[in-house]
């Protein structure tokens, strides 16, 4: 036992250790899992393309809603054009 020495070592720098918040929801926006080996590159591209189209349609809807709200709230606003 006399031959064992313990040297003080500082914690490695980097990302802080965090604990998950109990009961918090986890979000999964898009799951492009590479583990699906049955999917061809063309199928994967089509799936990603469809996800991009859905996102673009959602953004367009958000812009349209924002403009409509701006028209109602302030008809003289530059957003109401």
PDB file with SEQRES, HELIX, SHEET and CRYST1 records, atoms N, CA, C and O in Angstrom:
SEQRES   1 A   81  UNK UNK UNK UNK UNK UNK UNK UNK UNK UNK UNK UNK UNK          
SEQRES   2 A   81  UNK UNK UNK UNK UNK UNK UNK UNK UNK UNK UNK UNK UNK          
SEQRES   3 A   81  UNK UNK UNK UNK UNK UNK UNK UNK UNK UNK UNK UNK UNK          
SEQRES   4 A   81  UNK UNK UNK UNK UNK UNK UNK UNK UNK UNK UNK UNK UNK          
SEQRES   5 A   81  UNK UNK UNK UNK UNK UNK UNK UNK UNK UNK UNK UNK UNK          
SEQRES   6 A   81  UNK UNK UNK UNK UNK UNK UNK UNK UNK UNK UNK UNK UNK          
SEQRES   7 A   81  UNK UNK UNK                                                  
HELIX    1 AA1 UNK A   41  UNK A   73  1                                  33    
HELIX    2 AA2 UNK A   78  UNK A   80  5                                   3    
CRYST1    1.000    1.000    1.000  90.00  90.00  90.00 P 1           1          
ATOM      1  N   UNK A   1       0.807  -1.194   0.000  1.00  0.00           N  
ATOM      2  CA  UNK A   1       0.000   0.000   0.000  1.00  0.00           C  
ATOM      3  C   UNK A   1       0.852   1.261   0.000  1.00  0.00           C  
ATOM      4  O   UNK A   1       0.372   2.318  -0.409  1.00  0.00           O  
ATOM      5  N   UNK A   2       2.050   1.186   0.427  1.00  0.00           N  
ATOM      6  CA  UNK A   2       2.895   2.368   0.486  1.00  0.00           C  
ATOM      7  C   UNK A   2       3.346   2.796  -0.906  1.00  0.00           C  
ATOM      8  O   UNK A   2       3.792   3.929  -1.087  1.00  0.00           O  
ATOM      9  N   UNK A   3       3.236   1.898  -1.901  1.00  0.00           N  
ATOM     10  CA  UNK A   3       3.667   2.233  -3.250  1.00  0.00           C  
ATOM     11  C   UNK A   3       2.573   2.932  -4.069  1.00  0.00           C  
ATOM     12  O   UNK A   3       2.840   3.368  -5.189  1.00  0.00           O  
ATOM     13  N   UNK A   4       1.357   3.048  -3.540  1.00  0.00           N  
ATOM     14  CA  UNK A   4       0.251   3.659  -4.278  1.00  0.00           C  
ATOM     15  C   UNK A   4       0.199   5.142  -3.964  1.00  0.00           C  
ATOM     16  O   UNK A   4       0.134   5.546  -2.804  1.00  0.00           O  
ATOM     17  N   UNK A   5       0.229   5.952  -5.029  1.00  0.00           N  
ATOM     18  CA  UNK A   5       0.156   7.403  -4.863  1.00  0.00           C  
ATOM     19  C   UNK A   5      -1.040   7.924  -5.652  1.00  0.00           C  
ATOM     20  O   UNK A   5      -1.310   7.450  -6.756  1.00  0.00           O  
ATOM     21  N   UNK A   6      -1.742   8.876  -5.103  1.00  0.00           N  
ATOM     22  CA  UNK A   6      -2.871   9.504  -5.779  1.00  0.00           C  
ATOM     23  C   UNK A   6      -2.492  10.938  -6.065  1.00  0.00           C  
ATOM     24  O   UNK A   6      -2.211  11.713  -5.151  1.00  0.00           O  
ATOM     25  N   UNK A   7      -2.485  11.291  -7.352  1.00  0.00           N  
ATOM     26  CA  UNK A   7      -2.144  12.645  -7.743  1.00  0.00           C  
ATOM     27  C   UNK A   7      -3.430  13.442  -7.962  1.00  0.00           C  
ATOM     28  O   UNK A   7      -4.376  12.929  -8.560  1.00  0.00           O  
ATOM     29  N   UNK A   8      -3.476  14.681  -7.489  1.00  0.00           N  
ATOM     30  CA  UNK A   8      -4.669  15.494  -7.731  1.00  0.00           C  
ATOM     31  C   UNK A   8      -4.736  15.890  -9.209  1.00  0.00           C  
ATOM     32  O   UNK A   8      -3.773  16.429  -9.756  1.00  0.00           O  
ATOM     33  N   UNK A   9      -5.859  15.624  -9.838  1.00  0.00           N  
ATOM     34  CA  UNK A   9      -6.040  15.924 -11.254  1.00  0.00           C  
ATOM     35  C   UNK A   9      -7.290  16.785 -11.398  1.00  0.00           C  
ATOM     36  O   UNK A   9      -8.350  16.460 -10.861  1.00  0.00           O  
ATOM     37  N   UNK A  10      -7.147  17.889 -12.132  1.00  0.00           N  
ATOM     38  CA  UNK A  10      -8.305  18.742 -12.357  1.00  0.00           C  
ATOM     39  C   UNK A  10      -9.225  18.113 -13.392  1.00  0.00           C  
ATOM     40  O   UNK A  10      -8.807  17.301 -14.217  1.00  0.00           O  
ATOM     41  N   UNK A  11     -10.496  18.515 -13.322  1.00  0.00           N  
ATOM     42  CA  UNK A  11     -11.466  18.018 -14.274  1.00  0.00           C  
ATOM     43  C   UNK A  11     -11.142  18.545 -15.671  1.00  0.00           C  
ATOM     44  O   UNK A  11     -10.704  19.685 -15.827  1.00  0.00           O  
ATOM     45  N   UNK A  12     -11.357  17.719 -16.667  1.00  0.00           N  
ATOM     46  CA  UNK A  12     -11.075  18.134 -18.041  1.00  0.00           C  
ATOM     47  C   UNK A  12     -11.997  19.276 -18.446  1.00  0.00           C  
ATOM     48  O   UNK A  12     -13.163  19.325 -18.053  1.00  0.00           O  
ATOM     49  N   UNK A  13     -11.455  20.186 -19.233  1.00  0.00           N  
ATOM     50  CA  UNK A  13     -12.254  21.292 -19.732  1.00  0.00           C  
ATOM     51  C   UNK A  13     -13.155  20.799 -20.853  1.00  0.00           C  
ATOM     52  O   UNK A  13     -12.881  19.792 -21.505  1.00  0.00           O  
ATOM     53  N   UNK A  14     -14.224  21.530 -21.053  1.00  0.00           N  
ATOM     54  CA  UNK A  14     -15.153  21.150 -22.110  1.00  0.00           C  
ATOM     55  C   UNK A  14     -16.569  21.445 -21.681  1.00  0.00           C  
ATOM     56  O   UNK A  14     -16.818  22.369 -20.907  1.00  0.00           O  
ATOM     57  N   UNK A  15     -17.477  20.669 -22.177  1.00  0.00           N  
ATOM     58  CA  UNK A  15     -18.882  20.888 -21.875  1.00  0.00           C  
ATOM     59  C   UNK A  15     -19.174  20.569 -20.415  1.00  0.00           C  
ATOM     60  O   UNK A  15     -18.698  19.574 -19.869  1.00  0.00           O  
ATOM     61  N   UNK A  16     -19.957  21.427 -19.807  1.00  0.00           N  
ATOM     62  CA  UNK A  16     -20.311  21.197 -18.414  1.00  0.00           C  
ATOM     63  C   UNK A  16     -21.191  19.969 -18.296  1.00  0.00           C  
ATOM     64  O   UNK A  16     -21.942  19.630 -19.211  1.00  0.00           O  
ATOM     65  N   UNK A  17     -21.086  19.329 -17.184  1.00  0.00           N  
ATOM     66  CA  UNK A  17     -21.938  18.176 -16.933  1.00  0.00           C  
ATOM     67  C   UNK A  17     -23.318  18.681 -16.543  1.00  0.00           C  
ATOM     68  O   UNK A  17     -23.460  19.508 -15.642  1.00  0.00           O  
ATOM     69  N   UNK A  18     -24.304  18.185 -17.213  1.00  0.00           N  
ATOM     70  CA  UNK A  18     -25.668  18.603 -16.905  1.00  0.00           C  
ATOM     71  C   UNK A  18     -26.525  17.376 -16.664  1.00  0.00           C  
ATOM     72  O   UNK A  18     -26.297  16.309 -17.234  1.00  0.00           O  
ATOM     73  N   UNK A  19     -27.496  17.551 -15.822  1.00  0.00           N  
ATOM     74  CA  UNK A  19     -28.459  16.493 -15.563  1.00  0.00           C  
ATOM     75  C   UNK A  19     -29.764  16.865 -16.249  1.00  0.00           C  
ATOM     76  O   UNK A  19     -30.139  18.038 -16.254  1.00  0.00           O  
ATOM     77  N   UNK A  20     -30.462  15.901 -16.824  1.00  0.00           N  
ATOM     78  CA  UNK A  20     -31.728  16.225 -17.465  1.00  0.00           C  
ATOM     79  C   UNK A  20     -32.756  16.685 -16.437  1.00  0.00           C  
ATOM     80  O   UNK A  20     -32.775  16.211 -15.301  1.00  0.00           O  
ATOM     81  N   UNK A  21     -33.603  17.611 -16.855  1.00  0.00           N  
ATOM     82  CA  UNK A  21     -34.650  18.111 -15.977  1.00  0.00           C  
ATOM     83  C   UNK A  21     -35.744  17.058 -15.913  1.00  0.00           C  
ATOM     84  O   UNK A  21     -36.219  16.583 -16.944  1.00  0.00           O  
ATOM     85  N   UNK A  22     -36.137  16.702 -14.717  1.00  0.00           N  
ATOM     86  CA  UNK A  22     -37.160  15.674 -14.542  1.00  0.00           C  
ATOM     87  C   UNK A  22     -38.492  16.158 -15.103  1.00  0.00           C  
ATOM     88  O   UNK A  22     -38.934  17.266 -14.799  1.00  0.00           O  
ATOM     89  N   UNK A  23     -39.116  15.340 -15.909  1.00  0.00           N  
ATOM     90  CA  UNK A  23     -40.424  15.661 -16.454  1.00  0.00           C  
ATOM     91  C   UNK A  23     -40.400  16.556 -17.669  1.00  0.00           C  
ATOM     92  O   UNK A  23     -41.459  16.871 -18.213  1.00  0.00           O  
ATOM     93  N   UNK A  24     -39.229  16.977 -18.116  1.00  0.00           N  
ATOM     94  CA  UNK A  24     -39.148  17.848 -19.288  1.00  0.00           C  
ATOM     95  C   UNK A  24     -39.334  17.023 -20.557  1.00  0.00           C  
ATOM     96  O   UNK A  24     -38.861  15.891 -20.660  1.00  0.00           O  
ATOM     97  N   UNK A  25     -40.024  17.611 -21.506  1.00  0.00           N  
ATOM     98  CA  UNK A  25     -40.264  16.914 -22.770  1.00  0.00           C  
ATOM     99  C   UNK A  25     -39.024  16.997 -23.650  1.00  0.00           C  
ATOM    100  O   UNK A  25     -38.329  18.013 -23.663  1.00  0.00           O  
ATOM    101  N   UNK A  26     -38.757  15.945 -24.369  1.00  0.00           N  
ATOM    102  CA  UNK A  26     -37.657  15.961 -25.327  1.00  0.00           C  
ATOM    103  C   UNK A  26     -38.250  16.133 -26.717  1.00  0.00           C  
ATOM    104  O   UNK A  26     -39.266  15.523 -27.050  1.00  0.00           O  
ATOM    105  N   UNK A  27     -37.611  16.961 -27.517  1.00  0.00           N  
ATOM    106  CA  UNK A  27     -38.128  17.265 -28.851  1.00  0.00           C  
ATOM    107  C   UNK A  27     -37.364  16.475 -29.897  1.00  0.00           C  
ATOM    108  O   UNK A  27     -36.139  16.361 -29.840  1.00  0.00           O  
ATOM    109  N   UNK A  28     -38.085  15.947 -30.826  1.00  0.00           N  
ATOM    110  CA  UNK A  28     -37.488  15.277 -31.973  1.00  0.00           C  
ATOM    111  C   UNK A  28     -38.077  15.918 -33.213  1.00  0.00           C  
ATOM    112  O   UNK A  28     -39.204  15.607 -33.597  1.00  0.00           O  
ATOM    113  N   UNK A  29     -37.323  16.814 -33.847  1.00  0.00           N  
ATOM    114  CA  UNK A  29     -37.852  17.572 -34.974  1.00  0.00           C  
ATOM    115  C   UNK A  29     -37.880  16.697 -36.226  1.00  0.00           C  
ATOM    116  O   UNK A  29     -38.946  16.434 -36.782  1.00  0.00           O  
ATOM    117  N   UNK A  30     -36.748  16.264 -36.649  1.00  0.00           N  
ATOM    118  CA  UNK A  30     -36.653  15.362 -37.790  1.00  0.00           C  
ATOM    119  C   UNK A  30     -35.721  14.227 -37.411  1.00  0.00           C  
ATOM    120  O   UNK A  30     -34.679  14.457 -36.797  1.00  0.00           O  
ATOM    121  N   UNK A  31     -36.073  13.039 -37.760  1.00  0.00           N  
ATOM    122  CA  UNK A  31     -35.247  11.895 -37.422  1.00  0.00           C  
ATOM    123  C   UNK A  31     -34.689  11.307 -38.711  1.00  0.00           C  
ATOM    124  O   UNK A  31     -35.346  10.512 -39.383  1.00  0.00           O  
ATOM    125  N   UNK A  32     -33.474  11.706 -39.041  1.00  0.00           N  
ATOM    126  CA  UNK A  32     -32.794  11.154 -40.197  1.00  0.00           C  
ATOM    127  C   UNK A  32     -31.817  10.094 -39.697  1.00  0.00           C  
ATOM    128  O   UNK A  32     -30.601  10.282 -39.730  1.00  0.00           O  
ATOM    129  N   UNK A  33     -32.366   8.997 -39.243  1.00  0.00           N  
ATOM    130  CA  UNK A  33     -31.579   7.934 -38.642  1.00  0.00           C  
ATOM    131  C   UNK A  33     -30.776   7.208 -39.722  1.00  0.00           C  
ATOM    132  O   UNK A  33     -31.335   6.695 -40.691  1.00  0.00           O  
ATOM    133  N   UNK A  34     -29.473   7.177 -39.538  1.00  0.00           N  
ATOM    134  CA  UNK A  34     -28.615   6.476 -40.496  1.00  0.00           C  
ATOM    135  C   UNK A  34     -28.625   4.977 -40.250  1.00  0.00           C  
ATOM    136  O   UNK A  34     -28.041   4.222 -41.028  1.00  0.00           O  
ATOM    137  N   UNK A  35     -29.276   4.534 -39.187  1.00  0.00           N  
ATOM    138  CA  UNK A  35     -29.314   3.122 -38.865  1.00  0.00           C  
ATOM    139  C   UNK A  35     -30.228   2.316 -39.768  1.00  0.00           C  
ATOM    140  O   UNK A  35     -30.161   1.087 -39.761  1.00  0.00           O  
ATOM    141  N   UNK A  36     -31.080   2.970 -40.545  1.00  0.00           N  
ATOM    142  CA  UNK A  36     -31.984   2.267 -41.444  1.00  0.00           C  
ATOM    143  C   UNK A  36     -31.218   1.891 -42.707  1.00  0.00           C  
ATOM    144  O   UNK A  36     -31.073   2.708 -43.616  1.00  0.00           O  
ATOM    145  N   UNK A  37     -30.736   0.681 -42.763  1.00  0.00           N  
ATOM    146  CA  UNK A  37     -29.897   0.248 -43.884  1.00  0.00           C  
ATOM    147  C   UNK A  37     -30.725  -0.172 -45.100  1.00  0.00           C  
ATOM    148  O   UNK A  37     -30.162  -0.373 -46.176  1.00  0.00           O  
ATOM    149  N   UNK A  38     -32.050  -0.311 -44.958  1.00  0.00           N  
ATOM    150  CA  UNK A  38     -32.882  -0.731 -46.070  1.00  0.00           C  
ATOM    151  C   UNK A  38     -33.251   0.430 -46.983  1.00  0.00           C  
ATOM    152  O   UNK A  38     -33.788   0.217 -48.070  1.00  0.00           O  
ATOM    153  N   UNK A  39     -32.971   1.639 -46.557  1.00  0.00           N  
ATOM    154  CA  UNK A  39     -33.337   2.824 -47.323  1.00  0.00           C  
ATOM    155  C   UNK A  39     -32.235   3.157 -48.336  1.00  0.00           C  
ATOM    156  O   UNK A  39     -31.056   3.215 -47.989  1.00  0.00           O  
ATOM    157  N   UNK A  40     -32.634   3.371 -49.576  1.00  0.00           N  
ATOM    158  CA  UNK A  40     -31.661   3.735 -50.610  1.00  0.00           C  
ATOM    159  C   UNK A  40     -31.377   5.232 -50.518  1.00  0.00           C  
ATOM    160  O   UNK A  40     -32.164   5.971 -49.927  1.00  0.00           O  
ATOM    161  N   UNK A  41     -30.274   5.684 -51.089  1.00  0.00           N  
ATOM    162  CA  UNK A  41     -29.987   7.128 -51.082  1.00  0.00           C  
ATOM    163  C   UNK A  41     -31.089   7.949 -51.745  1.00  0.00           C  
ATOM    164  O   UNK A  41     -31.372   9.068 -51.316  1.00  0.00           O  
ATOM    165  N   UNK A  42     -31.712   7.400 -52.788  1.00  0.00           N  
ATOM    166  CA  UNK A  42     -32.800   8.116 -53.457  1.00  0.00           C  
ATOM    167  C   UNK A  42     -34.005   8.270 -52.533  1.00  0.00           C  
ATOM    168  O   UNK A  42     -34.642   9.323 -52.503  1.00  0.00           O  
ATOM    169  N   UNK A  43     -34.312   7.212 -51.777  1.00  0.00           N  
ATOM    170  CA  UNK A  43     -35.430   7.283 -50.832  1.00  0.00           C  
ATOM    171  C   UNK A  43     -35.134   8.284 -49.724  1.00  0.00           C  
ATOM    172  O   UNK A  43     -36.006   9.051 -49.316  1.00  0.00           O  
ATOM    173  N   UNK A  44     -33.914   8.268 -49.248  1.00  0.00           N  
ATOM    174  CA  UNK A  44     -33.536   9.219 -48.194  1.00  0.00           C  
ATOM    175  C   UNK A  44     -33.630  10.658 -48.710  1.00  0.00           C  
ATOM    176  O   UNK A  44     -34.135  11.538 -48.013  1.00  0.00           O  
ATOM    177  N   UNK A  45     -33.145  10.893 -49.929  1.00  0.00           N  
ATOM    178  CA  UNK A  45     -33.228  12.226 -50.519  1.00  0.00           C  
ATOM    179  C   UNK A  45     -34.683  12.659 -50.680  1.00  0.00           C  
ATOM    180  O   UNK A  45     -35.017  13.815 -50.417  1.00  0.00           O  
ATOM    181  N   UNK A  46     -35.546  11.748 -51.108  1.00  0.00           N  
ATOM    182  CA  UNK A  46     -36.966  12.071 -51.261  1.00  0.00           C  
ATOM    183  C   UNK A  46     -37.590  12.403 -49.911  1.00  0.00           C  
ATOM    184  O   UNK A  46     -38.409  13.318 -49.817  1.00  0.00           O  
ATOM    185  N   UNK A  47     -37.214  11.671 -48.867  1.00  0.00           N  
ATOM    186  CA  UNK A  47     -37.752  11.925 -47.524  1.00  0.00           C  
ATOM    187  C   UNK A  47     -37.283  13.280 -47.001  1.00  0.00           C  
ATOM    188  O   UNK A  47     -38.072  14.026 -46.420  1.00  0.00           O  
ATOM    189  N   UNK A  48     -36.016  13.601 -47.201  1.00  0.00           N  
ATOM    190  CA  UNK A  48     -35.485  14.895 -46.761  1.00  0.00           C  
ATOM    191  C   UNK A  48     -36.121  16.022 -47.570  1.00  0.00           C  
ATOM    192  O   UNK A  48     -36.440  17.077 -47.023  1.00  0.00           O  
ATOM    193  N   UNK A  49     -36.305  15.797 -48.879  1.00  0.00           N  
ATOM    194  CA  UNK A  49     -36.934  16.811 -49.732  1.00  0.00           C  
ATOM    195  C   UNK A  49     -38.366  17.089 -49.275  1.00  0.00           C  
ATOM    196  O   UNK A  49     -38.786  18.245 -49.235  1.00  0.00           O  
ATOM    197  N   UNK A  50     -39.112  16.051 -48.934  1.00  0.00           N  
ATOM    198  CA  UNK A  50     -40.480  16.234 -48.448  1.00  0.00           C  
ATOM    199  C   UNK A  50     -40.491  16.986 -47.120  1.00  0.00           C  
ATOM    200  O   UNK A  50     -41.360  17.828 -46.894  1.00  0.00           O  
ATOM    201  N   UNK A  51     -39.538  16.692 -46.244  1.00  0.00           N  
ATOM    202  CA  UNK A  51     -39.454  17.416 -44.968  1.00  0.00           C  
ATOM    203  C   UNK A  51     -39.140  18.889 -45.202  1.00  0.00           C  
ATOM    204  O   UNK A  51     -39.683  19.753 -44.514  1.00  0.00           O  
ATOM    205  N   UNK A  52     -38.278  19.180 -46.155  1.00  0.00           N  
ATOM    206  CA  UNK A  52     -37.956  20.573 -46.481  1.00  0.00           C  
ATOM    207  C   UNK A  52     -39.176  21.288 -47.063  1.00  0.00           C  
ATOM    208  O   UNK A  52     -39.419  22.455 -46.756  1.00  0.00           O  
ATOM    209  N   UNK A  53     -39.941  20.592 -47.901  1.00  0.00           N  
ATOM    210  CA  UNK A  53     -41.161  21.188 -48.453  1.00  0.00           C  
ATOM    211  C   UNK A  53     -42.175  21.493 -47.357  1.00  0.00           C  
ATOM    212  O   UNK A  53     -42.801  22.554 -47.367  1.00  0.00           O  
ATOM    213  N   UNK A  54     -42.342  20.564 -46.407  1.00  0.00           N  
ATOM    214  CA  UNK A  54     -43.265  20.809 -45.287  1.00  0.00           C  
ATOM    215  C   UNK A  54     -42.817  22.012 -44.476  1.00  0.00           C  
ATOM    216  O   UNK A  54     -43.641  22.831 -44.069  1.00  0.00           O  
ATOM    217  N   UNK A  55     -41.512  22.122 -44.239  1.00  0.00           N  
ATOM    218  CA  UNK A  55     -40.988  23.244 -43.471  1.00  0.00           C  
ATOM    219  C   UNK A  55     -41.194  24.559 -44.226  1.00  0.00           C  
ATOM    220  O   UNK A  55     -41.556  25.567 -43.619  1.00  0.00           O  
ATOM    221  N   UNK A  56     -40.968  24.558 -45.535  1.00  0.00           N  
ATOM    222  CA  UNK A  56     -41.160  25.769 -46.333  1.00  0.00           C  
ATOM    223  C   UNK A  56     -42.624  26.199 -46.329  1.00  0.00           C  
ATOM    224  O   UNK A  56     -42.922  27.389 -46.230  1.00  0.00           O  
ATOM    225  N   UNK A  57     -43.545  25.226 -46.438  1.00  0.00           N  
ATOM    226  CA  UNK A  57     -44.969  25.564 -46.387  1.00  0.00           C  
ATOM    227  C   UNK A  57     -45.349  26.137 -45.033  1.00  0.00           C  
ATOM    228  O   UNK A  57     -46.147  27.072 -44.959  1.00  0.00           O  
ATOM    229  N   UNK A  58     -44.786  25.588 -43.957  1.00  0.00           N  
ATOM    230  CA  UNK A  58     -45.079  26.100 -42.615  1.00  0.00           C  
ATOM    231  C   UNK A  58     -44.552  27.523 -42.450  1.00  0.00           C  
ATOM    232  O   UNK A  58     -45.224  28.364 -41.854  1.00  0.00           O  
ATOM    233  N   UNK A  59     -43.356  27.800 -42.973  1.00  0.00           N  
ATOM    234  CA  UNK A  59     -42.809  29.157 -42.896  1.00  0.00           C  
ATOM    235  C   UNK A  59     -43.641  30.139 -43.714  1.00  0.00           C  
ATOM    236  O   UNK A  59     -43.871  31.268 -43.280  1.00  0.00           O  
ATOM    237  N   UNK A  60     -44.091  29.718 -44.891  1.00  0.00           N  
ATOM    238  CA  UNK A  60     -44.932  30.573 -45.717  1.00  0.00           C  
ATOM    239  C   UNK A  60     -46.251  30.884 -45.011  1.00  0.00           C  
ATOM    240  O   UNK A  60     -46.730  32.017 -45.052  1.00  0.00           O  
ATOM    241  N   UNK A  61     -46.827  29.884 -44.372  1.00  0.00           N  
ATOM    242  CA  UNK A  61     -48.057  30.103 -43.608  1.00  0.00           C  
ATOM    243  C   UNK A  61     -47.814  31.082 -42.470  1.00  0.00           C  
ATOM    244  O   UNK A  61     -48.649  31.948 -42.209  1.00  0.00           O  
ATOM    245  N   UNK A  62     -46.679  30.952 -41.789  1.00  0.00           N  
ATOM    246  CA  UNK A  62     -46.362  31.867 -40.686  1.00  0.00           C  
ATOM    247  C   UNK A  62     -46.217  33.303 -41.185  1.00  0.00           C  
ATOM    248  O   UNK A  62     -46.658  34.237 -40.514  1.00  0.00           O  
ATOM    249  N   UNK A  63     -45.606  33.487 -42.348  1.00  0.00           N  
ATOM    250  CA  UNK A  63     -45.461  34.836 -42.917  1.00  0.00           C  
ATOM    251  C   UNK A  63     -46.822  35.405 -43.279  1.00  0.00           C  
ATOM    252  O   UNK A  63     -47.102  36.574 -43.015  1.00  0.00           O  
ATOM    253  N   UNK A  64     -47.665  34.582 -43.882  1.00  0.00           N  
ATOM    254  CA  UNK A  64     -49.008  35.051 -44.252  1.00  0.00           C  
ATOM    255  C   UNK A  64     -49.821  35.447 -43.025  1.00  0.00           C  
ATOM    256  O   UNK A  64     -50.505  36.470 -43.034  1.00  0.00           O  
ATOM    257  N   UNK A  65     -49.747  34.642 -41.975  1.00  0.00           N  
ATOM    258  CA  UNK A  65     -50.479  34.956 -40.741  1.00  0.00           C  
ATOM    259  C   UNK A  65     -49.949  36.241 -40.127  1.00  0.00           C  
ATOM    260  O   UNK A  65     -50.728  37.069 -39.656  1.00  0.00           O  
ATOM    261  N   UNK A  66     -48.633  36.416 -40.127  1.00  0.00           N  
ATOM    262  CA  UNK A  66     -48.035  37.636 -39.571  1.00  0.00           C  
ATOM    263  C   UNK A  66     -48.511  38.864 -40.333  1.00  0.00           C  
ATOM    264  O   UNK A  66     -48.820  39.891 -39.727  1.00  0.00           O  
ATOM    265  N   UNK A  67     -48.573  38.767 -41.647  1.00  0.00           N  
ATOM    266  CA  UNK A  67     -49.054  39.898 -42.456  1.00  0.00           C  
ATOM    267  C   UNK A  67     -50.526  40.197 -42.177  1.00  0.00           C  
ATOM    268  O   UNK A  67     -50.911  41.363 -42.091  1.00  0.00           O  
ATOM    269  N   UNK A  68     -51.345  39.171 -42.036  1.00  0.00           N  
ATOM    270  CA  UNK A  68     -52.766  39.382 -41.750  1.00  0.00           C  
ATOM    271  C   UNK A  68     -52.959  40.036 -40.386  1.00  0.00           C  
ATOM    272  O   UNK A  68     -53.787  40.934 -40.235  1.00  0.00           O  
ATOM    273  N   UNK A  69     -52.198  39.588 -39.400  1.00  0.00           N  
ATOM    274  CA  UNK A  69     -52.285  40.194 -38.066  1.00  0.00           C  
ATOM    275  C   UNK A  69     -51.818  41.641 -38.123  1.00  0.00           C  
ATOM    276  O   UNK A  69     -52.404  42.505 -37.471  1.00  0.00           O  
ATOM    277  N   UNK A  70     -50.771  41.915 -38.894  1.00  0.00           N  
ATOM    278  CA  UNK A  70     -50.276  43.289 -39.021  1.00  0.00           C  
ATOM    279  C   UNK A  70     -51.315  44.181 -39.690  1.00  0.00           C  
ATOM    280  O   UNK A  70     -51.462  45.345 -39.316  1.00  0.00           O  
ATOM    281  N   UNK A  71     -52.041  43.646 -40.682  1.00  0.00           N  
ATOM    282  CA  UNK A  71     -53.095  44.426 -41.337  1.00  0.00           C  
ATOM    283  C   UNK A  71     -54.198  44.795 -40.354  1.00  0.00           C  
ATOM    284  O   UNK A  71     -54.709  45.914 -40.370  1.00  0.00           O  
ATOM    285  N   UNK A  72     -54.558  43.841 -39.498  1.00  0.00           N  
ATOM    286  CA  UNK A  72     -55.625  44.086 -38.528  1.00  0.00           C  
ATOM    287  C   UNK A  72     -55.152  45.049 -37.446  1.00  0.00           C  
ATOM    288  O   UNK A  72     -55.871  45.979 -37.082  1.00  0.00           O  
ATOM    289  N   UNK A  73     -53.954  44.829 -36.936  1.00  0.00           N  
ATOM    290  CA  UNK A  73     -53.445  45.633 -35.820  1.00  0.00           C  
ATOM    291  C   UNK A  73     -53.110  47.052 -36.248  1.00  0.00           C  
ATOM    292  O   UNK A  73     -53.440  48.008 -35.545  1.00  0.00           O  
ATOM    293  N   UNK A  74     -52.455  47.197 -37.396  1.00  0.00           N  
ATOM    294  CA  UNK A  74     -52.032  48.519 -37.843  1.00  0.00           C  
ATOM    295  C   UNK A  74     -52.045  48.545 -39.374  1.00  0.00           C  
ATOM    296  O   UNK A  74     -51.082  48.115 -40.010  1.00  0.00           O  
ATOM    297  N   UNK A  75     -53.125  49.045 -39.963  1.00  0.00           N  
ATOM    298  CA  UNK A  75     -53.216  49.034 -41.432  1.00  0.00           C  
ATOM    299  C   UNK A  75     -52.140  49.866 -42.125  1.00  0.00           C  
ATOM    300  O   UNK A  75     -51.862  49.647 -43.304  1.00  0.00           O  
ATOM    301  N   UNK A  76     -51.531  50.812 -41.421  1.00  0.00           N  
ATOM    302  CA  UNK A  76     -50.498  51.660 -42.023  1.00  0.00           C  
ATOM    303  C   UNK A  76     -49.099  51.071 -41.889  1.00  0.00           C  
ATOM    304  O   UNK A  76     -48.126  51.686 -42.324  1.00  0.00           O  
ATOM    305  N   UNK A  77     -48.987  49.902 -41.299  1.00  0.00           N  
ATOM    306  CA  UNK A  77     -47.685  49.276 -41.076  1.00  0.00           C  
ATOM    307  C   UNK A  77     -47.075  48.813 -42.397  1.00  0.00           C  
ATOM    308  O   UNK A  77     -47.789  48.502 -43.351  1.00  0.00           O  
ATOM    309  N   UNK A  78     -45.753  48.774 -42.434  1.00  0.00           N  
ATOM    310  CA  UNK A  78     -45.066  48.288 -43.639  1.00  0.00           C  
ATOM    311  C   UNK A  78     -45.275  46.781 -43.817  1.00  0.00           C  
ATOM    312  O   UNK A  78     -45.156  46.272 -44.932  1.00  0.00           O  
ATOM    313  N   UNK A  79     -45.584  46.062 -42.734  1.00  0.00           N  
ATOM    314  CA  UNK A  79     -45.847  44.629 -42.842  1.00  0.00           C  
ATOM    315  C   UNK A  79     -47.204  44.350 -43.476  1.00  0.00           C  
ATOM    316  O   UNK A  79     -47.439  43.252 -43.980  1.00  0.00           O  
ATOM    317  N   UNK A  80     -48.100  45.337 -43.454  1.00  0.00           N  
ATOM    318  CA  UNK A  80     -49.455  45.141 -43.960  1.00  0.00           C  
ATOM    319  C   UNK A  80     -49.535  45.238 -45.477  1.00  0.00           C  
ATOM    320  O   UNK A  80     -50.625  45.123 -46.036  1.00  0.00           O  
ATOM    321  N   UNK A  81     -48.434  45.441 -46.143  1.00  0.00           N  
ATOM    322  CA  UNK A  81     -48.446  45.589 -47.608  1.00  0.00           C  
ATOM    323  C   UNK A  81     -48.662  44.271 -48.289  1.00  0.00           C  
ATOM    324  O   UNK A  81     -48.700  44.210 -49.518  1.00  0.00           O  
TER     325      UNK A  81                                                      
END                                                                             
